[in-house]
Amino acid sequence: MTRYVIESTTSILETDESIWKSCRNKDFPKKIQMFLYKSMNNAYRIGEFWQQIPTFEHRANCHTCNEDTESMEHILMQCNNPTRKLIWDLAKKLWPAQHGQWPEPTIGRILGCGALTIPQNPRDRNESDIRSPKIQGASRLLRILISESAHLIWVLRCECTIKGQTHIDEIVTKRWINIINQRLQLDRAIAARKDRSKKTISQVRHTWEDIIQTNKSNNTEVEDSNWVTAQEVLVGIKLPRPSQTEVTR
């Protein structure tokens, strides 16, 4: 399922081996790699796992909408939990329009996100375009947004189900923004090392340049590439625009 969903986005049919390897994509921190790998292996103790344990069968149901059998697909894509919908909406709003339409997440697209590249028309696709820094940067941003959003949905689900915590929209939004900003600052820190390479700096710039805002110095914008390595420059992602319903409340 994951292979064919990825093909519908990238026009490339991945092998089983490449899908498994994509779980260890270097764009992902260890916690994301483990989350994708265990989800692909159906290794989390959810849903059917509890149906086999006497007196614990009730844990197989979704804590939020009381579905008969909970699954990772239900948690990430189908649950009525408003935090799930909010997080995917935030990712969609942050996605730059110039990179094309936001590819709506599915369970296959999430599990195989390490192999994702931005959608392209097969007729317009050529090797030089695929390897261009702009395309590679946009594809990397897509992988980061999908993987971090899915992982946060899982974390919030666990906090709700296991710890009994509740999450208001404002706190969820702040946590999501902080996670994406942390990834941005980590990239900048890596690029600013003494042994930094032009390739690394280019990768960071093309990943983030379309969704960040920088502070102004002497009423002039910071030069295009300086924000990557100049740690004294304040840089953060642009806050997603509120929906019309939020504006008119």
CORWO-V806955 format. One record per pair of residues at least 12 apart in sequence whose C-alpha atoms are under 7 Angstrom apart, sorted by the first residue. I is the first residue (numbers start at 1). J is the second residue. D is the distance in Angstrom with one decimal. If there is no record, write none. Layout:
BEGIN
I_J_D / I_J_D
END
This chain:
BEGIN
1_108_6.0 / 2_108_4.0 / 2_109_6.4 / 2_111_6.8 / 2_112_5.9 / 5_108_5.8 / 5_109_6.0 / 6_109_6.0 / 6_112_6.7 / 6_116_6.6 / 9_119_5.1 / 10_116_6.7 / 10_117_5.9 / 10_118_6.8 / 10_119_5.5 / 10_120_6.5 / 11_122_6.4 / 19_112_6.0 / 19_115_6.8 / 22_112_6.7 / 22_114_4.4 / 22_115_5.4 / 23_36_5.8 / 23_37_5.8 / 23_114_5.8 / 25_114_5.5 / 32_147_6.9 / 32_151_6.8 / 36_111_5.8 / 40_111_6.4 / 46_60_6.1 / 46_70_6.3 / 46_71_6.4 / 47_60_4.0 / 47_61_6.4 / 47_69_5.0 / 47_70_4.3 / 47_71_5.5 / 48_60_6.0 / 48_69_6.6 / 63_161_6.1 / 64_81_6.3 / 65_79_6.8 / 65_80_6.2 / 73_107_5.5 / 76_150_6.4 / 76_153_6.6 / 77_106_6.6 / 77_107_6.9 / 83_169_6.9 / 83_172_6.9 / 84_153_5.8 / 87_149_6.3 / 88_149_6.8 / 90_240_6.4 / 91_145_6.1 / 93_240_5.6 / 93_241_6.9 / 94_211_6.8 / 94_240_5.5 / 96_210_6.4 / 96_211_6.8 / 99_138_6.8 / 110_146_6.5 / 110_147_6.7 / 113_143_5.6 / 113_147_6.9 / 114_143_6.2 / 116_139_6.7 / 116_143_6.5 / 117_139_4.5 / 118_138_6.7 / 118_139_5.0 / 133_203_6.7 / 133_206_6.6 / 134_206_5.6 / 137_203_5.9 / 137_206_4.6 / 137_207_4.0 / 138_206_6.9 / 138_207_5.6 / 140_207_6.2 / 141_207_5.4 / 181_236_6.1 / 181_237_6.3 / 187_204_6.2 / 188_228_5.4 / 188_229_6.0 / 191_228_6.9 / 191_229_6.0 / 192_229_4.5 / 201_228_6.7 / 204_228_7.0 / 205_225_6.9 / 205_228_6.4 / 211_237_5.6 / 211_238_5.7 / 212_235_6.6 / 212_236_5.4 / 212_237_4.1 / 212_238_5.2 / 213_235_5.8 / 213_236_5.7 / 213_237_6.0 / 213_238_5.8 / 214_234_5.7 / 214_235_4.6 / 214_236_6.7 / 215_233_6.7 / 215_234_5.5 / 215_235_6.8
END
